[in-house]
């Protein structure tokens, strides 16, 4: 259900006016009239807040009724009735979001302007303007993010003040938010496929990981609590628990890469259509590049080893979660090459229970050797990681270290060339 903040292209100018309004800086000079104005505004604000809250509650109840009616819409045989119910849900949803939007501008905006707002309200308005600025540069992204922002804001209100309403609202909230997150991820996937610069691609990659993190930290826990017996959630439970480790404390570069790897792994279960395999593959390749860079840029041996272990894990995730399920390959030869690799990986896996150390050693050799072939295609760019891989393969006993040097015995001195030439001439004269 793809919803818009304004239905059927109708524009009454209200939304644009609210979106384009911004805080102005006024003189700090306190005059008699400015004091009276501020006092009157402060007196009127509570009334405005009350009216807006009542309006939001009414619109919220209407959209919840429409949502309940739409739950069983698929069971109906009457196509016309289905269309009417779906349209009503769309209309009530649009009016509901507009009421929250109006509340922000009529109440929070004025409270911030008059320095009577709480820290939460100040932060809420700051986020609002950040999202509004997206309208000119990326309307599709703005459309999704604004809806997500408005619903998240009202969810906080319901959570704090509407205990009886909460359970009913949760179902509607998670359903709509999931639709919006899927739409946003699909938009980013299309952007990756566009002919954009490397810098722009990097920005889109970061947005994908940030969007996944927002969903998994904010929406997924609610859905898991509401549907505890869902087999899908049981499958991703280990990944979710691993992700939770990165929600507290300060994260370094290695931690961020690992967190993104976990997010990407969970997404292969939750967003297979919104984040297609080809895009997920590019995300994995980006993470491997980041891990390689971290290895060669890190001077401390301990951090370098940590980054190297992470790279091996990413390679394994990439092969198990993605390449092993890949059906369409650009070249048949690549598919055949991967079949050989995958068969070898499966054979190595058999050692896991009987000889774990040998399993780890052979797995490293397999992944490094395979990646070495890829980075060799651009030797100048990856010469540092190539050197690292070779040294590691020598340590693992998979490669011999052949030195391009020789040694000799005795002492050598530089001869005087002119003296030698003169001696030769003297010999000729004699």
Secondary structure, DSSP 4 states (H G I P E B T S, - for coil): ----SSGGG---SHHHHHHH-----------HHHHHHHHHHHHHHHHHHHHHHHHHHHHHHHHHHHHHHHHTGGG---HHHHHHHHHHHHHHHHHHHHHHHHHIIIIIHHHHHTT---HHHHHHHHHHHHHHTHHHH-HHHHHHHHHHHHHHHHHHHHHHH-HHHHHHHHHHHHHHHHHHHHHHHHHHHHHHHSS--HHHHHHHHHHHHHHHHHHHHHTHHHHHHH-TT-HHHHHTHHHHHHHHTTSSS---HHHHHHHHHHHHHHHHHH-TTTS-HHHHHHHHHHHHHHHHHHHHH--SHHHHHHHHHHHHHHHHHIIIIIGGG----S-HHHHHHHHHHHHHHHHHHTTTTT-HHHHHHHHHHHHHHHHHHHHGGGTTTSHHHHHHHHHHHHHTTSS----S-----S------HHHHHHHHHHHHH-
